Amino acid sequence: MKASLSRSAISALLLVPVLCFWVPGIVHAGGPESYDFTIGVGRNLNSGCSTEQVLLIPAAQWSIDRIPSLKLRLEGPLEIINHDGTLTVVVGVAPMVRLFLAPGSESGFFIEGGAGANYISRQSIGSRDLGGSFIFSPSGGAGYVFSRKGRDCALSLRYRHISNAGIYSENAGMDSLYLMGTISF
């Protein structure tokens, strides 16, 4: 039962980018409407495992036809986790959805969420055993987009969880909170 539930969760996760980015008529024709780069600094929220973390995220963003305040994003996060001088690297891909709170707006306050699939360089971070090299990263956050010298910029907070969703026998997972800054280009 557990294995079939995990396979179902993985299949559903893999369908998100297909449905959001490649089905005609959902997003504007052509390529992404914008690109941005985010740098985040954060810490693990779990007790007994103090970390310092950096999150680097290049992203592409598309508009949704008829819903200008909703954006689809495809992120390529690179997370570097330092625990007692030992570095762990997490790299992956994450489809995200960003909703601006003012109807029809493409700036101001927003909320966002999504989930990614990742490779992690170490199975354990301190006492947190993640079970294996393939992990998932559901994330959610909130922030504010503003324009500075003709470029969109954002400040945000993001909660990020990494775990293996039960595909390995060990699954301690890890929760982190990031303060992030973004600039578009």
Order of alpha helices (4+ residues) and beta strands (2+ residues): alpha-beta-beta-beta-beta-beta-beta-beta-beta-beta-beta-beta
